[in-house]
């Protein structure tokens, strides 16, 4: 009798990533992954202790891919910005995995590489060592929040997006000027969340880095 095929860790992660491209973290399960591989869940638990650990490993592969070929260039702000844009681009091609990253985080070589570069860049800024971890944490929260929220908007179906846009127009342009005077005043200049997100991403990051620069000795 032929034994059941043993899948490698990389093959398991490949299949998990494909399931997440066509689904989401909520509907994803180890059982569904095992069915896609033609095996049982117990065989996958030899590689990963639970679903969360598996999802973190999938997210880490995106980080690892984003760091492939990366070479630090420029001053500390340019390095942080370059790293941030690489992460945004990498997860932008794997929208469902950006949501996974935002919810579960990651762990592994890719995560270490991104952490190392960000910490080195902040240290190169001239910040005292005791302040580097604080600003590192704030930047990571900023990047994860921006990238995962952008992915959430990008995965909305066209019909749902149009419905959301119509609701936005009704909410903003239809505001009662007596009850919502500021909203009525700025209504025609307020943009929906999905508009010019790359520009907003870069401006928000630049503003945060400028705040750090202002604190330097």
Wavefront OBJ file of the C-alpha trace (Angstrom):
o trace
v 0.000 0.000 0.000
v 1.411 3.398 -1.022
v 1.891 5.842 1.827
v 0.327 9.266 1.803
v 2.560 11.950 0.327
v 4.476 14.100 2.781
v 4.284 17.782 1.957
v 7.215 20.108 2.611
v 6.816 23.284 4.645
v 7.266 25.397 1.502
v 4.584 23.452 -0.373
v 2.195 23.919 2.524
v 2.875 27.661 2.601
v 2.458 27.904 -1.186
v -0.981 26.327 -0.974
v -1.963 28.416 2.051
v -0.974 31.595 0.211
v -3.081 30.573 -2.788
v -6.115 29.934 -0.578
v -5.670 33.334 1.027
v -5.477 35.025 -2.376
v -8.936 33.750 -3.211
v -10.420 33.916 0.273
v -9.613 35.598 3.560
v -8.208 34.853 6.990
v -11.670 34.373 8.462
v -12.685 31.578 6.090
v -9.205 30.047 6.041
v -8.727 26.958 8.189
v -6.173 24.207 8.615
v -8.872 21.745 7.595
v -9.474 23.574 4.294
v -5.740 23.697 3.676
v -5.407 19.968 4.361
v -8.265 19.239 1.940
v -6.571 21.301 -0.766
v -3.396 19.286 -0.252
v -5.236 15.975 -0.158
v -4.120 15.150 3.351
v -5.427 15.402 6.914
v -5.014 18.220 9.401
v -2.822 16.197 11.737
v -0.067 16.003 9.124
v 0.067 19.816 8.935
v 0.380 20.181 12.688
v 3.780 18.533 12.389
v 4.914 21.720 10.634
v 2.829 24.359 12.467
v 1.355 24.227 15.936
v -1.801 26.119 15.006
v -3.511 28.298 12.419
v -2.031 31.528 13.764
v 1.525 30.237 13.497
v 0.859 29.131 9.927
v -0.614 32.516 8.961
v 2.361 34.321 10.465
v 4.672 32.153 8.384
v 2.737 33.016 5.213
v 2.949 36.737 6.018
v 6.660 36.405 6.722
v 7.231 35.128 3.195
v 5.860 38.437 1.882
v 8.306 40.311 4.100
v 11.121 38.071 2.912
v 10.215 38.721 -0.737
v 10.055 42.473 -0.104
v 13.611 42.425 1.295
v 15.010 40.438 -1.629
v 17.682 42.542 -3.321
v 17.249 45.415 -0.879
v 20.305 47.600 -0.338
v 20.251 50.513 2.138
v 20.811 53.831 0.363
v 20.630 57.467 1.400
v 20.133 58.965 4.828
v 18.038 57.433 7.590
v 14.766 58.986 6.396
v 15.332 57.735 2.860
v 16.042 54.257 4.197
v 12.868 54.155 6.296
v 10.816 55.484 3.374
v 12.320 52.990 0.920
v 11.604 50.117 3.314
v 8.032 51.303 3.882
v 7.321 51.573 0.157
v 8.757 48.116 -0.481
v 6.473 46.643 2.169
v 3.474 48.514 0.754
v 4.218 47.269 -2.751
v 4.811 43.676 -1.654
v 1.571 43.435 0.310
v -0.259 45.416 -2.368
v 0.259 42.437 -4.684
v -1.054 40.072 -1.977
v -3.996 42.015 -0.608
v -5.496 39.291 1.549
v -2.103 38.616 3.093
v -1.813 42.275 4.088
v -4.920 41.773 6.209
v -3.316 38.647 7.692
v -0.179 40.631 8.521
v -2.222 43.385 10.127
v -4.092 40.930 12.314
v -1.549 38.227 13.121
v 1.829 39.860 12.534
v 4.659 37.644 11.338
v 7.704 35.822 12.561
v 10.752 34.491 10.779
v 13.658 35.621 8.638
v 11.675 38.165 6.634
v 10.426 39.801 9.803
v 13.935 39.908 11.263
v 15.343 41.495 8.091
v 12.731 44.257 8.060
v 13.151 44.867 11.793
v 16.945 44.997 11.473
v 16.864 47.564 8.670
v 14.357 49.804 10.434
v 16.315 49.691 13.700
v 19.603 50.387 11.914
v 18.094 53.328 10.035
v 16.706 54.846 13.250
v 20.014 54.353 15.001
v 21.764 56.093 12.094
v 19.495 59.110 12.637
v 21.355 59.995 15.804
v 18.563 59.102 18.212
v 19.781 57.992 21.633
v 19.654 54.204 21.897
v 16.957 54.340 24.580
v 14.610 56.168 22.164
v 15.122 53.910 19.142
v 12.745 51.110 20.276
v 9.985 53.639 21.047
v 10.096 55.202 17.577
v 10.525 51.798 15.970
v 7.286 50.648 17.602
v 5.391 53.748 16.466
v 6.571 53.414 12.871
v 5.657 49.727 12.731
v 2.149 50.451 14.040
v 1.804 53.227 11.463
v 2.944 51.047 8.555
v 0.893 48.006 9.519
v -2.207 50.142 10.011
v -1.852 51.979 6.700
v -0.964 48.917 4.629
v -3.596 46.587 6.082
v -6.357 49.213 5.894
v -5.455 49.942 2.289
v -5.651 46.261 1.488
v -9.051 46.070 3.156
v -10.413 48.784 0.872
v -8.773 47.283 -2.224
v -10.443 43.906 -1.728
v -13.974 45.321 -1.751
v -15.990 44.099 -4.733
v -16.717 46.762 -7.416
v -20.435 46.789 -6.666
v -19.837 47.220 -2.944
v -17.287 49.936 -3.666
v -19.780 51.899 -5.774
v -22.394 51.533 -3.065
v -19.884 52.840 -0.547
v -19.030 55.793 -2.784
v -22.689 56.674 -3.152
v -23.138 56.491 0.614
v -20.078 58.723 1.022
v -21.532 61.340 -1.332
v -24.877 61.274 0.478
v -23.200 61.541 3.880
v -20.867 64.375 2.928
v -22.707 66.433 0.308
v -26.073 65.954 1.956
v -24.976 67.154 5.404
v -27.257 69.731 7.038
v -25.137 72.927 7.222
v -26.843 74.044 10.427
v -26.112 70.844 12.284
v -22.782 70.031 10.576
v -21.374 73.427 9.536
v -17.739 72.316 9.149
v -18.685 69.230 7.155
v -20.903 71.288 4.847
v -18.159 73.906 4.417
v -15.453 71.379 3.402
v -17.746 68.837 1.729
v -16.527 69.321 -1.857
v -12.874 69.033 -0.831
v -13.134 65.887 1.318
v -11.920 62.796 -0.523
v -13.040 59.189 -0.029
v -10.652 56.816 1.732
v -9.772 55.005 -1.486
v -8.473 58.099 -3.312
v -4.736 58.886 -3.706
v -3.715 56.466 -1.007
v -0.070 56.227 -2.092
v 0.307 60.002 -1.846
v -1.360 59.998 1.567
v 0.845 57.067 2.664
v 4.039 58.945 1.770
v 2.856 62.229 3.295
v 1.819 60.614 6.589
v 5.128 58.763 6.840
v 7.123 61.901 5.934
v 5.301 63.894 8.604
v 6.079 61.262 11.220
v 9.762 61.133 10.253
v 9.910 64.946 10.386
v 8.653 64.767 13.969
v 11.455 62.359 14.825
v 14.004 64.595 13.089
v 12.835 67.583 15.123
v 13.698 65.676 18.315
v 17.244 64.863 17.293
v 20.078 66.419 19.313
l 1 2 3 4 5 6 7 8 9 10 11 12 13 14 15 16 17 18 19 20 21 22 23 24 25 26 27 28 29 30 31 32 33 34 35 36 37 38 39 40 41 42 43 44 45 46 47 48 49 50 51 52 53 54 55 56 57 58 59 60 61 62 63 64 65 66 67 68 69 70 71 72 73 74 75 76 77 78 79 80 81 82 83 84 85 86 87 88 89 90 91 92 93 94 95 96 97 98 99 100 101 102 103 104 105 106 107 108 109 110 111 112 113 114 115 116 117 118 119 120 121 122 123 124 125 126 127 128 129 130 131 132 133 134 135 136 137 138 139 140 141 142 143 144 145 146 147 148 149 150 151 152 153 154 155 156 157 158 159 160 161 162 163 164 165 166 167 168 169 170 171 172 173 174 175 176 177 178 179 180 181 182 183 184 185 186 187 188 189 190 191 192 193 194 195 196 197 198 199 200 201 202 203 204 205 206 207 208 209 210 211 212 213 214 215 216 217
